[in-house]
Amino acid sequence: MNISLTGRHIELTESIKDYLNASLASMEKYNLDIISANVVVSKQERHRGFALEYTINIAGKNTVIIKQKDDDLYAAADLATDRTQKALRRLSDKLNDHRNESLNEAKNEAADADMNQAKENIEDEIIPLELDLYKPREVADVLEELKEGKKQFEIFIDIDGKTRVLYKRSDGKFGLY
């Protein structure tokens, strides 16, 4: 950050420069890309006070300009610093806040996350099924059970000891493997 301190009708002493530099250094905590900061300190002849003008240039954003008048130079600097920090904090919150997304973007992201989670759950989920393969069954008995129930197929061992599959076909007939 480039810092420029200027005094109009007043000579800036080292203590004033150090004080203003310290106040400007405190603005870096908002993680904004501050390009430059210009501080103009001027002595008011008519009002017997001081005026401070902070100009903060932020990359990709508008320039923040704060003007403050007070009888005491250090009080004016404190007030201007507080106002500048408040403006920078608002800008930082606006940039980093989740509310700056549009409602449709948030809905789409949530839907994508839910769909991805559902796909992962479906892909990883294995449902164990206990088969009654230990006793031999007649094909006719299995056919009657398949007609009465809602199952699409039945796996069983027939009388000859072979593992068989009886299934419903799309044409309404039954197939046997």
QUIWO-V466869 format. One line per field, one symbol per residue. ss: DSSP state (H for helix, E for strand, C for the rest). psi: psi as a letter, one per 40 degrees, with the letter a starting at -180 (. if undefined). A space follows every 50 residues. Layout:
# QUIWO-V466869
ss: ???
psi: ???
This chain:
# QUIWO-V466869
ss: CEEEEEEECCCCCHHHHHHHHHHHHHHHHHCCCEEEEEEEEEEECCCCEE EEEEEEEECCCCCEEEEEEECCHHHHHHHHHHHHHHHHHHHHHHHHCHHH CCHHHHHHHHHHHHHHHHHHHHHHCCCCCCCCCCCCCCHHHHHHHHHHCC CCEEEEECCCCCEEEEEECCCCCEEEC
psi: hhhhhhhhfihhiddddddddddddeeeeefighdihhhhhihhddefai hihhhhhhheiihhhhhhiidhdddddddddddddddddddddddeieee iidddddddddddddddddddddehhhihhigeehiiiddddddddddae idihhihadeeihihhihideeiiih.
